Amino acid sequence: MEKNDVVTVKIEDITEDGSGIGHINGLAVFVKDTIPGDEAEIKIIKSKKHYAFGKIVKLIEESPDRVEPSCEVSRSCGGCTIMQLAYAAQLEYKKNKVINCIARLGGIPENEVRQKCEGIDGMDVPFDYRNKMQFPVGKDKYGKPVIGFYAGRTHSIVPVSDCRIGHPVNAEIITSVREYMIKHKTEPYDEVSGRGLVRHILTRVGFHTNQLLVTFVINGMDWDGAKDLVKPLQKAAQKYGLSLVSVSLNINMDKTNRILGNKCITVFGDNHIEETIGNVKFNISPLSFFQVNPVQTEKLYKKVLEYSALTGSEKVWDLYSGIGTISLFLAREAEHVYGVEIISDAVSNAKENAVENKIVNADFFEGAAEEILPELYNENKEKYMADIVVVDPPRKGCDEKLLATIAEMQPERMVYVSCDPATLGRDIAYLKLKGFEVEKWKAVDMFPHTCHVETVVLMSRVEGK
Ligand code: SAH
């Protein structure tokens, strides 16, 4: 196959960033803007030894799963890469991706993986789900402020006023800020020169508390706009049944791609909002990590709780514990929970959250789980034993040293929460060698319209191993 060849291809699969994949003479071809089930005439734009890239010329036959994306800029914005796929088909695609990874990489026959699958938990309404949004502010070609999202893999800003996966209040916030900036001739930040003032708008909404937080990231020490905008922001909040609880400035004067600087100055209200998951309350400030889809997070944690099957007498380890969300969710049902997390601020947040919720049977350790766990366990095997181990690692999965220690501790059950099915499959293969068996699993769709999928797996220890 050569560049500029025009060929017909049937799309069979989809990549992480939402490109369709088809095959021509056994060679994989990636075609943007296509989905499984499409048949398309394409032009080859790049040809390599083992794969090629094509551009769609004409759709010959549309996939039955193709829908009109409910956002005008879904193609240019890098966020919702599979919005053109019907939601039911998105869920099916994600579930199959997990099945495939657990079977292929975990070394379990596919029919067995399917039998153990409790399905995928999707959203009833897969829109307006994100509680956190970060909108870059820049200039359009006429020098006017533009607020929206970076176009896929670039730093040019696509103007967006109504993002379908965020809270609808954002549209009003963006409009108010833009109007204010035009009226007062406020300079947006220019990434190339490093000049200009306003860089980003960060919004966070407590879905269960109806509280709103707005932070302006600025390349300077102060901006009157933040105070002047309080009234219009309050009005916008009210319209959606929210109350504006916090407005702040975040200082970022570095020429960097990093969105947030380390310093925040509260200009109105509190320095944080509150949110609840189940019956646990959390304080969220502009810099804290918090799960972005609260509705699905609760479903995920409930599954973790169910798989943990706690009776009140168990010792639980929550490894990769973040701000302690899973630990605190489980603590009320367990004898004791130990959390381990590498980021110092997150550990402080976890401890504060425990105090706020009057939870006294949870301790948090700071450091790499693969170092802390073996250290503590070898120090005092009785104190630091585990009935249940929960892991919720980042995409790269668990460190082998950590899994080896968990195996040595011989917990009755392990609950693996994964955000990457490939590393999940790899870790399952290792845990099988160490005497654990997959009992059941469920996927949860935390990020509709993107390719991401979360999975909760219950593994139990096989006696005698
Ligand atoms: N369970 C939490 C957070 C999971 S995200 C929640 O549901 O909110 C994964 C977490 O692992 C992040 O907070 C990250 O900082 C932490 N992490 C990454 N590498 C780690 C390591 N080696 N040891 C401990 N924590 C780690």
Residues whose N, C-alpha, C, O or C-beta is under 5 A from the ligand:
A	BS01	SAH	Y320 S321 G322 T325 I326 V340 E341 I342 I343 G367 A368 A369 E370 D392 P393 P394
